[in-house]
Amino acid sequence: MRTSLRFLGLSVLLVSSSFRAFAAPSALPAQAATPPLALPAFVDVVTFTVNFEDDNRKLITTTAPNVFRLDSPDESYSLIYNPQTENYTGLENRNDTYWVFSWPEVRDAVQTSKRYESHLQDLSNEGLSADVAAPPTTNAPDATQVTTSVSGSGPGDDSGYVWRPTEDKKNIAGLNTVEWTGDTVSGGHVVAWCYAAPLPKVTAAVAQLRAINEPMSLVPVRPVVPDFIFPIYDSLTKAGVTPILITWGDAQRPNRFQLDEVSTRPAKVSMFTVPKIYVKTTLVTMDGIIDQPKK
């Protein structure tokens, strides 16, 4: 999957596959990620399936009040994220390595140093992008140019779509859903099958995916989900429903974001620590970013 991100005036190609080749193991012994101070007895586990531009993946999210874990079995990596400190620990499960970064430190470095801008450009020239890819086609116009509303919820929707429920119903992931269609003045179309009530566990998992999506796209160069889905969730939850399946794009090969399963499981500290046998690696995007002098 290829897509582009504009961050602080920089256009960076995001490559979601095979980034492991750009991470070199270091001689440092593995160090456990700091466990949460008060791990609850149980955690919420929500599983999604993403089909986007021929990239098909399962995402397993584990959510607790002060910690979040993402597992991508198809890419053999896991992520441990601390929402309070915005620290990231990535586990590369194919080769027993891990990497870490602090999003506030990265964000500060990008904002205050011209050297990091040059570093990103060098990565582009060296092969992360031979050219800047066009943004993914979502058929969604600029939301600032369209005034829309969700049927029954009043004004305030900024997804770029006008939403209407239909009479069609379908059981998805064990839930009874109703089809909602979204249309734009320019002819864009998206379909969302929705459960007719809030699902707090699902909403919390999607909120965490939103929080990590841009940092994961910029630093490990590994986008998690198409950011197109987030305004869709915002719009429909305002109407009191929860999207279970969202489809958009080519009618013959539509992009899909679907809820698969929701469960509650006993919490284990091992889920949020680095295994002892894992060796620390350095992400190429992190080379010199934190210790360089600010300009």
N, C-alpha and C positions, 0 to 999 in steps of 0.2 A: 504494500500500500504506500502510495506517495501522496503527500499533501504539503502545503506550504504554510508557514507561520510568520506573521509580521510582529516582531517584538521589539519595542523601543526603536522603531525605524529600521530594523534589520529584517531582510527576507532570507529565511533559512529553509532549505529543503529538509523535510523530515523523512527519514527512512526507517520504517518500522521493522525491517527484517535484517538479520545477520549483523547486528551492531556489535555482537560479541567479538568480531574480528578486530574491532577498533579499541578493545580494552585489554591491556597487558597486565598479566599477573605480577604482583609485587612479592617481595620476600617477607613481608610482614605477616605475622601469625594472625589467624582469625580472631576477631574480637566480637563479643556478643553485643547486639544492639541493646540499648538501655531498655529494660522491660518497663511496662507501665507501672506506675506507683500503686495503683489499686485495680488490678485486673478483676472484672466481675466474674461471677460463677458461670455465667453463660454468655455466649456471643451470638449475634445474628449472622447467618450465612445466606447470601443472596447470589444466585448464579444467573448470568446473562449469556446470550449468544450474539455475536456481532458478525454480520456479513456485509462487508464494505469493499467495493471495488476489487473483487476476487480474493479478499483477505477474510478468511473464515476462522473465527476464534471463539473459544469459551472463556469467560471471565468469572472467577469465583471471588466474591468479596466477603470479607469477614469484618464486621463492624462492632466496635464497643465504644463507650463514651470517650475514651482517651487514646484509642489506638485503632489502626485500620490495616488490613492486609489484603493484598490483591494477588491472586494466582492466575497465571495464564499457562495452562498445561500444554497448549499447542506450541507455545514458544519456549517452554521450559524455563520460565523465570517467575519469581515471586517478588513482591514489594511489601516492605513494612514501612508504614507512614505514621508519623506522630503529628496529629493535627495541631497540637499546641505549640510545638517548636518548629513545625514544618521541616523536619528532618526526614530524609529518605534513605532506606537501606534496600538495595536490590540484590536478590539471590539468583545467581545464574546456576540453575540446577543441573545443566548438562555437564558442566566442568567443575563444579564445586568451588565456585568463586563468588565474591560479593563486592559491591561498591557502595559508597555512601556519598551523600552531598546534603548541604543545608541550603534550602531554597532562599531564605533571607540573605545569606551570604552571596549566593549567585546573583540574586536580583540586585543587591547593592553594588557588586562588582561591575555588572553590566551597565548600571546607571552612572557609575563614577569613573570608569576607565575606558579610554579609547583603545587600549591594547587588546581588550577582549573582542571589540568589534573587528579588529584585524585578525584575531585568532579564528573567529567564525568564518571570515572571508577565506582564510587559508584552508580551513577544512573543506569549504565549498570547492575551491580550486583543486584540492587533492583528491576529490572523488565522491564526497558526500553528495555533491550536485554538480553536474556538468553544466546545467542550466537551471533556472528557477522554474519549477513546475507550476502549472496553472492550478488555481484552487479547485477542489473537487466540486463537481456539478451537483447541486442540491435542488435546483429549480426554485430556490428561495431568493427573492429580491432583497435589496437593502431594506431592513425593517424601518429605517427612518423615513423611507419614502412611501410607506403604506400605513394607513390607519385601519386597524382591524379590531375585532372583538370576538371573544368566545361566546357562542350562543348561550344566553342565560346568565352570563357572568358580568356583563357590562363592559365598559371600555377599559383600556389599560393593557391589553395584550400587545406584546412587542415581537411576536414570532414572525410576523409578516404574513400570517394566514388568518382567514376567517374559518372558524370551525363549526361544523354542524353534525349532530348525531344522526345516524340512519336507523332503519328498522332491522338491519342485519345483526345477528348474534353468533358467537362462536365460543367454544370452551378452549382456553389456552392456559397451559400450566395449571390445570385444575380449577381455573377461575372462569366464571361466566362473564364474557366481555361483549361490549356493544361497539360497532364500528363508528368511528368519527372520521369525517373527511375534512381536510384543510385545503383551501384554495386561495390563490393570490390573484390580484388584478391582472398580472402578467401571464396567467395560465399555469403557474406552478401548482403541483398537486402532491399531497401526502396523505397517507391513511394511517390512523392509529386505532388499534383495538384496545378499548379501555374497560377497566373494572369500575363499577359505578359507586366507588367509595374510596376514601384515602387508604393507602397502605404504607404506614410510617416506616416500616423496615426497608421497603423498596425505595421510598423517597430518600431515606438517610443514605442508602448505598449509592444512589445516583448523585447525591450532593457531594459525597466523597470522591466519586469519579470525576466530577467537575473540578474539584479542588486540585486534584493531582494531574489533570490532563495537560495543562500548559507546561508546568515544570518537567513532566516526563517527556513531552515533545521536544523541549529545548535542550535539556541536559543529557539524558541517555539517548536522545533522538529516537524515542519509542512512543509514539502517540498511543493512547489507551483506547479511546473511542472517538468517533466523529463528533465534533462539538456541535454539529447540527441538531443533535437530539436534545440539548439542554433547554433552549427556548421552547421546544415542543412540550417538554415536561412542565415547564413553568406555566405555559398557557393552559394546559389541560387540567393541571392540579388546581388552578384557580376556579375551574368549573366544578370542582369536587370529585373528579374522576382521576384514575391512575392509569397511564399508558402501560400496557403489557406487551404490545407488539407495535413497532413503528416501521412502516415501509415507505420508501421514496426512491426516486430516480427512474431508471429504465424499467418499463413495465415487464419486459421479458426477463430481465435479471435484476430485480429490485434490491436495493440495499435494505438491510433489516437490522433492527436492534430489538431483542426479545428477552423477556423475563422467562427463565426456565424453572427456577425452584426457590422457595423461601423456607428456611429452617432455623432452629435454635439448637446450638450444640454446647457441650461443656467447654469452658475456656481452658487452654493449655498455654503455659508460659513459653513452651518450645515453639509455639506458632509465631511468636513475636521476638525471637532471638536468632542470631546467626549460628548455624551448626558449627561445632568445634572444628570439624575437618575442612571448613571452607577457608580459602585463601583470599586475601584482599586484592582487588584489582583497581586500576586507575582509569577512569573514563577519559578518553582523549579530549573531550570538551572541557574537562576540569584542569587540564595542564596549565599551571601558573595563574589560574584565575583568582584564587583567594590570596596568595602571598605576593602578588604583584603590587607595586606602588600605585596608589591612586593618583589620577591626574584630573 
